[in-house]
Each structure stands twice: as C-alpha cells, then as structure tokens.
C-alpha cells in the first residue's frame, strides 16, 4: 500500500484498492497503521517497589516452602508480608492467576452418597457419626453424634450393645 510493490503483479496498489480486496474500511487500516504496537499494554498505576518478575519469584519461593500442595493468594500474601514484602492483594492474585499457581478449586455441585434416605440391610448393621463445633458464650463447644440406623417397623435388636453412661 503506497510504497510496497506487490510480489504477484510487480506494481503498486493504492490503499482504496487494497481495502476493497480485503473488504475492510480504510479508516480501520489507517488506524492500525498509525497505532504503536511495540509494547503490550500494561496495567495502570505505579509498578511498586518490587517488579512483577521479582514478586513472582517471591511467591514461588513462599509456595515451595509450604509442605501443602495447594495454597490460595491470601495465604501467599500473608507469608510474603512476614518476609517483609508488602504487595497488594490484587497484584498477588493477578500474578498467581497468570502463572496458574492458585490452589485447585472444586467445580460443580457436590455428589451425594445417598438420595436422602438410609435403608440398612439388616437391623443393627449400619451406624453413622458426625462431629460439629460452635462458639458459645463460654468458649468453643463440640457435639459428637452417633446414630444407629434401625428400622422403625421392627423393635430394636437385642444384639446391640448398650453403652453405659459414665
């Protein structure tokens, strides 16, 4: 376009004929030619005391020091703060997301092990347990629940052992 010579025809083609052949507007071509595409766009705002590659090395070092496999950006940022580096939470999240360093997360709904009803094969053969904790006015309280799934149609089996109260 303009000064360039076509390798096929050996002659120069004007901007209007090239735009017609490409089926694009001349304004689009002029804008693309005028814009400087030397450097990729960078995030707005100040860079901070540590450049991104240096901070990414620090994040990798913090993650390598931890024996656990997955760690979130909040924990990584807290460990960086202990080391004396004070990056913003968004910057740590952005860098960990770009380099796929975030902890794996669950996708989809959890699977249920049963349809909401538990039917034992025989009386006294199935037991269930659960543990939950809560904070009360006096401190933390734990409740451990043990359930013996028995049939409501039949009396309790004499084979079951009774646990004495202490």
Secondary structure, DSSP 8 states (H G I E B T S, - for coil): --S-B-TTTSSB--HHHHHHHHT--HHHHHHHHHS--SS----SS---SS-HHHHHHHHHHHHHH-SSS---HHHHHHHHHHTT----HHHHHHHHHHTT-S-----S----SSSS----SSTTS-EEEEEEEEEETTEEEEEEEEEE---SSS---TTS------
